[in-house]
């Protein structure tokens, strides 16, 4: 069913785009061959949209917490989206996507889409897509066709040809972009040689697919594969199955490995328009892949150079640079060859936020040693338990799952050369994968074990042994997590349909492996039923993780129930302190 282009639709769009990029991230990384084959375009796009999505959520939360408990307007949300993308933009691809979103926000915040629905709303979206493409071209020092820029223009042209409501316009923009993406190998030799389409363009098509779905209520046609044959390219329709070719902007297709610039330099910059114009000229003379996006005093600067110190100094002369990030392209080919492999070269140096920063040797670099575990946990008690076991814990807050940036920070805090990451939540699988990819680019060997519950994380942590080889340790931890079934007790907030029937507000729900299996009226009795169902198929150890405020008497009753009804099954109890789930159960 078509949806109005309003604040809720933008929030839905961000969520759909983030989820779609999470699924396509590895495929986009794999086809990243231009301008530098460093295998990170999908990850960079995911991190950029994640930052935009979190900014949109914050806009909703801020209005809900206000005395008037108001709802944000479309203008509030699109501006938050653009700002979030700007400050969180990663790499060429993310920087250009941030500018595309800014262009759309410029129009949607005060254009025709603020008026009556229908034709005005569709016109606003057409204008927004055209403004986005125009701004993106202006942001790139030397635009090249066959990149994300070409795809953005095709999206705008498709929208302008369409007649109908905003949903129809969004679908036309998606189809136009998808068609243009198929043609990118014929526009850029490096893509043709690799037999892929442009990676940045692939990411943009993915984001536009989220917009089309948010407005129409229907997912657009899936991308079909683009593959290479010995005698040339075969282009079907396009797809998340090993397609593509690169990052975005228009830059020479060279890297440090074949004579191109050695460093990627990125920073946020507070400066005026005149100073940025002078900065653009100076950086253009220093290197290539120059993209400067933003406005209103805040800019995101991206450039590939041989003299990273000079690029930072140029920013200092223009204004106040911060979040300075310098990546060495040395070993990019090796990273590409082993995208998910262990020790990926190409160190990243994050410089301190001060005017005295000098370049890639200007910031301290801690020597990493040994192995560590980073675990996401839902309560202070579990965080303390992980800390006792030597793990670095990332405590979640109700309704606020950690972003990939938080997970990367935790990996850095661990200070280890090898890290095992335990997300402990199905919804965090894409976030954890993106964080791992970013950490690998910083030289850390990272393995993500797909734990879906805190009890699976506890089981994995229990068998962790830093003394054995990394691969053996990961296999053992994965095996322990996989052998642990999990359940969670929760209280229904409203009447709804479940796998176990209709529940009413206040009912106790027993969820086994993520699905509602039992509906009860009292927590302990419902937990006993859940335990009996799970132990019917066997088990040696029961783990009970008590939520905040759950009395010890409940744990004692459940321990007694297991002891009396299930011979030779041990029980261990932890005070997790999680604020949302009164009880988490694990069966090993």
DRENLUMDREN-934630 format. One record per residue (C-alpha): residue number from 1; x, y, z. Coordinates in steps of 0.1 Angstrom, whole numbers, m for minus. Layout:
<recs>
  num     c1     c2     c3
  NUM      X      Y      Z
...
</recs>
This chain:
<recs>
  num     c1     c2     c3
    1      0      0      0
    2     15     34    m10
    3     28     55     19
    4     30     92     22
    5     64    107     20
    6     66    119     56
    7     89    115     87
    8     78     79     93
    9     85     69     57
   10    120     84     59
   11    126     64     91
   12    114     32     74
   13    135     40     44
   14    167     42     66
   15    159     10     83
   16    152     m9     50
   17    183      5     34
   18    205     m4     63
   19    192    m39     64
   20    196    m43     26
   21    232    m30     28
   22    239    m54     56
   23    228    m83     34
   24    247    m70      4
   25    278    m57     22
   26    301    m86     16
   27    291    m88    m21
   28    297    m51    m26
   29    331    m53     m8
   30    340    m83    m31
   31    335    m63    m63
   32    352    m31    m51
   33    379    m26    m78
   34    377     12    m84
   35    393     36    m77
   36    412     14    m52
   37    406    m23    m49
   38    406    m22    m11
   39    374    m43     m7
   40    355    m19     17
   41    329     m1     m3
   42    300    m22     11
   43    312    m17     46
   44    317     20     41
   45    282     24     28
   46    267      4     56
   47    285     25     82
   48    274     57     65
   49    237     47     64
   50    239     33     99
   51    250     68    111
   52    221     84     92
   53    196     59    106
   54    208     65    142
   55    204    102    137
   56    169     98    125
   57    160     76    155
   58    175    103    177
   59    152    129    161
   60    122    108    169
   61    134    101    205
   62    141    137    211
   63    106    148    201
   64     90    120    221
   65    109    131    252
   66     99    167    248
   67     73    182    272
   68     48    184    243
   69     57    148    233
   70     55    159    196
   71     62    140    164
   72     91    152    142
   73     83    168    109
   74     96    156     75
   75    121    185     76
   76    134    175    110
   77    140    139     99
   78    156    145     65
   79    179    171     80
   80    188    146    108
   81    194    119     81
   82    217    142     61
   83    236    153     91
   84    241    118    104
   85    253    106     70
   86    277    136     69
   87    294    130    102
   88    295     92     98
   89    305     90     61
   90    332     65     54
   91    354     63     23
   92    347     76    m12
   93    314     58    m14
   94    300     69     19
   95    311    105     14
   96    293    108    m19
   97    262     90     m5
   98    262    116     23
   99    261    144     m4
  100    233    127    m22
  101    212    125     10
  102    220    162     17
  103    208    171    m17
  104    175    153    m11
  105    172    169     23
  106    177    204      8
  107    145    200    m12
  108    124    178     10
  109    129    200     41
  110    111    230     25
  111    100    220    m10
  112     68    209    m25
  113     67    177     m5
  114     58    198     26
  115     25    207      9
  116     m5    186      1
  117      0    149     m8
  118     m2    135    m42
  119     13    154    m72
  120     32    179    m50
  121     48    151    m30
  122     58    133    m62
  123     72    166    m76
  124     92    171    m45
  125    108    137    m48
  126    117    143    m84
  127    133    176    m75
  128    151    160    m45
  129    166    133    m67
  130    178    159    m93
  131    193    181    m66
  132    211    151    m51
  133    227    142    m84
  134    237    178    m91
  135    253    183    m56
  136    272    150    m59
  137    288    160    m92
  138    298    193    m77
  139    314    176    m47
  140    337    154    m68
  141    368    172    m81
  142    370    151   m113
  143    338    132   m121
  144    341    100   m140
  145    313     82   m158
  146    305     46   m150
  147    305     53   m112
  148    279     61    m86
  149    275     96   m101
  150    262     81   m134
  151    238     59   m114
  152    225     89    m94
  153    218    109   m126
  154    200     79   m141
  155    178     77   m109
  156    169    114   m113
  157    161    110   m150
  158    140     80   m143
  159    121     99   m116
  160    115    129   m140
  161    100    106   m167
  162     76     90   m142
  163     40    101   m138
  164     20     93   m107
  165     25     94    m69
  166     57     95    m49
  167     58     57    m47
  168     57     55    m85
  169     84     81    m88
  170    106     62    m63
  171    102     29    m82
  172    111     46   m115
  173    142     61    m99
  174    152     26    m87
  175    146     11   m121
  176    165     39   m139
  177    195     35   m115
  178    194     m3   m119
  179    196     m1   m156
  180    224     25   m155
  181    243      2   m131
  182    242    m26   m156
  183    259     m3   m182
  184    288      8   m159
  185    313    m19   m172
  186    309     m4   m207
  187    318     31   m193
  188    349     23   m172
  189    376     m1   m184
  190    387    m12   m150
  191    351    m25   m144
  192    351    m43   m178
  193    384    m60   m171
  194    372    m72   m137
  195    338    m83   m151
  196    318    m63   m125
  197    296    m33   m121
  198    305     m3   m100
  199    304    m11    m63
  200    293     24    m52
  201    265     24    m78
  202    254    m10    m66
  203    252      5    m31
  204    231     34    m43
  205    207     11    m61
  206    203     m8    m29
  207    195     24    m10
  208    170     35    m36
  209    154      1    m34
  210    148      8      3
  211    131     41     m6
  212    109     24    m32
  213     98     m2     m7
  214     92     23     21
  215     68     43     m1
  216     51     15    m20
  217     50    m11      7
  218     64    m37    m18
  219    100    m47    m22
  220    113    m39    m58
  221    126    m66    m81
  222    158    m81    m68
  223    191    m74    m84
  224    203   m101   m108
  225    239   m113   m112
  226    265    m96   m133
  227    293   m120   m140
  228    323   m122   m163
  229    330   m147   m190
  230    363   m153   m207
  231    350   m135   m238
  232    335   m106   m220
  233    307    m96   m198
  234    273   m112   m193
  235    248    m87   m178
  236    216   m101   m166
  237    196    m79   m143
  238    219    m75   m114
  239    222    m90    m80
  240    237    m94    m46
  241    256   m124    m55
  242    291   m114    m64
  243    287    m84    m86
  244    303    m51    m90
  245    330    m28    m93
  246    339     m2    m68
  247    337     28    m48
  248    322     59    m62
  249    337     91    m73
  250    356     98   m103
  251    392     90    m97
  252    421     74   m116
  253    420     36   m113
  254    453     33    m96
  255    464     26    m61
  256    496     25    m41
  257    503    m10    m55
  258    505      4    m91
  259    519     39    m86
  260    488     57    m72
  261    486     77    m39
  262    497     58     m8
  263    472     72     17
  264    435     79     21
  265    428    109     43
  266    394    116     58
  267    383    143     83
  268    354    164     94
  269    361    201     90
  270    346    232    105
  271    352    260     80
  272    336    287     59
  273    327    284     22
  274    356    305     10
  275    381    285     30
  276    368    253     16
  277    371    266    m19
  278    407    273    m13
  279    411    239      4
  280    396    222    m26
  281    423    237    m49
  282    451    228    m26
  283    440    191    m21
  284    433    187    m58
  285    470    195    m64
  286    481    170    m38
  287    463    139    m49
  288    431    124    m64
  289    398    110    m54
  290    390    144    m39
  291    355    146    m25
  292    343    174     m2
  293    307    174      9
  294    286    193     34
  295    279    229     40
  296    267    254     66
  297    301    253     82
  298    306    215     85
  299    323    195     58
  300    335    159     53
  301    368    159     34
  302    381    128     15
  303    412    126     m6
  304    439    101    m17
  305    475    115    m14
  306    511    105    m10
  307    517    132     17
  308    491    126     43
  309    506    153     66
  310    502    180     39
  311    465    170     35
  312    459    174     72
  313    479    207     73
  314    457    220     45
  315    427    213     66
  316    442    231     96
  317    448    261     75
  318    412    261     63
  319    395    256     97
  320    393    230    124
  321    397    194    112
  322    388    166    136
  323    381    129    135
  324    412    127    113
  325    416     92     98
  326    445     81     76
  327    446     47     59
  328    477     34     41
  329    469     15      9
  330    498     m8     12
  331    485    m43     10
  332    452    m33     m6
  333    455    m61    m31
  334    462    m86     m3
  335    431    m74     16
  336    411    m78    m16
  337    423   m113    m21
  338    414   m123     14
  339    385   m100     22
  340    375   m119     53
  341    409   m133     60
  342    429   m128     92
  343    457   m103     92
  344    448    m76     68
  345    474    m49     61
  346    468    m13     55
  347    470      3     90
  348    447     31    100
  349    459     59    121
  350    433     80    140
  351    449    113    149
  352    440    133    180
  353    416    162    175
  354    440    190    177
  355    456    215    153
  356    491    200    158
  357    483    167    141
  358    511    162    115
  359    502    131     96
  360    504     93     96
  361    531     93    123
  362    515    120    144
  363    492     99    165
  364    501     72    190
  365    497     36    180
  366    493     10    206
  367    510    m23    198
  368    484    m51    198
  369    492    m84    214
  370    474   m116    222
  371    438   m125    218
  372    406   m110    233
  373    368   m115    233
  374    343    m87    228
  375    308    m95    239
  376    275    m76    236
  377    255    m81    267
  378    220    m68    278
  379    227    m61    315
  380    253    m49    340
  381    255    m83    357
  382    264   m100    325
  383    289    m72    317
  384    306    m79    351
  385    306   m116    344
  386    322   m111    310
  387    348    m88    326
  388    357   m114    352
  389    362   m139    323
  390    386   m114    307
  391    363   m102    279
  392    355    m67    269
  393    318    m61    273
  394    295    m38    254
  395    264    m32    275
  396    232    m25    256
  397    205      0    266
  398    168     m7    262
  399    158      1    227
  400    193     13    218
  401    213    m15    201
  402    250     m7    198
  403    262      7    165
  404    291     m8    146
  405    312     22    158
  406    307     11    194
  407    318    m24    185
  408    349    m11    167
  409    357     10    197
  410    354    m20    219
  411    378    m40    196
  412    403    m11    199
  413    400    m10    237
  414    407    m47    238
  415    441    m39    224
  416    445    m74    210
  417    459    m87    177
  418    432   m113    175
  419    396   m107    186
  420    365   m129    188
  421    333   m109    186
  422    301   m122    202
  423    270   m101    191
  424    246   m122    212
  425    216   m109    192
  426    202   m120    158
  427    195    m83    150
  428    232    m74    154
  429    246    m98    128
  430    250    m71    101
  431    263    m45    126
  432    289    m70    139
  433    300    m80    104
  434    305    m43     95
  435    324    m37    127
  436    346    m67    120
  437    354    m55     85
  438    364    m21     97
  439    386    m36    125
  440    403    m59    100
  441    412    m29     79
  442    430    m16    110
  443    451    m48    112
  444    431    m68    137
  445    422   m104    130
  446    385   m106    138
  447    361   m136    139
  448    324   m131    144
  449    306   m160    161
  450    269   m157    152
  451    256   m160    188
  452    219   m151    190
  453    215   m149    228
  454    236   m140    258
  455    235   m176    270
  456    251   m187    237
  457    278   m161    244
  458    283   m174    279
  459    287   m209    265
  460    313   m197    239
  461    332   m177    265
  462    333   m207    289
  463    354   m227    264
  464    376   m198    252
  465    413   m207    254
  466    438   m180    243
  467    466   m206    244
  468    455   m226    214
  469    455   m214    178
  470    430   m187    167
  471    412   m210    143
  472    409   m238    169
  473    396   m214    195
  474    370   m200    171
  475    358   m235    162
  476    355   m246    198
  477    336   m214    208
  478    313   m217    177
  479    306   m253    186
  480    297   m245    222
  481    274   m216    211
  482    257   m238    185
  483    251   m266    210
  484    232   m241    233
  485    195   m237    228
  486    181   m205    242
  487    148   m192    255
  488    136   m159    269
  489    106   m149    291
  490     89   m116    284
  491     57    m98    292
  492     33    m89    263
  493     27    m52    260
  494     m4    m55    238
  495    m27    m81    223
  496    m12    m98    193
  497    m10   m130    173
  498     19   m153    180
  499     31   m188    170
  500     14   m201    201
  501    m19   m183    196
  502    m33   m149    207
  503    m18   m132    237
  504    m32   m104    258
  505    m14    m74    273
  506      3    m86    305
  507      6   m123    295
  508     39   m140    300
  509     55   m152    268
  510     79   m181    266
  511    100   m177    235
  512    122   m206    224
  513    149   m199    198
  514    132   m166    190
  515     96   m179    185
  516     67   m177    211
  517     61   m213    222
  518     42   m208    255
  519     17   m182    267
  520     11   m181    305
  521     m2   m159    333
  522     26   m164    358
  523     64   m161    351
  524     77   m191    371
  525     51   m215    359
  526     56   m204    323
  527     94   m208    327
  528     88   m244    341
  529     68   m253    310
  530     95   m238    287
  531    122   m258    306
  532    103   m290    303
  533     98   m285    265
  534    135   m278    260
  535    148   m306    282
  536    124   m331    265
  537    150   m333    237
  538    179   m337    261
  539    204   m314    279
  540    232   m315    305
  541    233   m280    318
  542    206   m253    324
  543    217   m217    326
  544    193   m191    342
  545    201   m154    337
  546    179   m134    360
  547    167   m100    349
  548    166    m68    369
  549    142    m71    399
  550    135   m108    395
  551    135   m124    430
  552    159   m152    439
  553    129   m173    449
  554    120   m177    412
  555    155   m191    405
  556    153   m214    435
  557    119   m227    423
  558    133   m234    388
  559    164   m250    401
  560    143   m274    422
  561    120   m281    393
  562    150   m291    371
  563    165   m312    399
  564    133   m331    406
  565    121   m336    371
  566    153   m340    350
  567    179   m364    364
  568    216   m355    361
  569    209   m320    347
  570    229   m293    364
  571    217   m257    369
  572    237   m225    371
  573    223   m191    379
  574    236   m156    370
  575    222   m123    380
  576    223   m106    346
  577    205    m74    355
  578    190    m71    320
  579    161    m45    321
  580    140    m60    293
  581    138    m98    297
  582    129   m110    332
  583    146   m144    325
  584    169   m158    298
  585    174   m196    297
  586    201   m216    281
  587    203   m254    276
  588    236   m271    268
</recs>
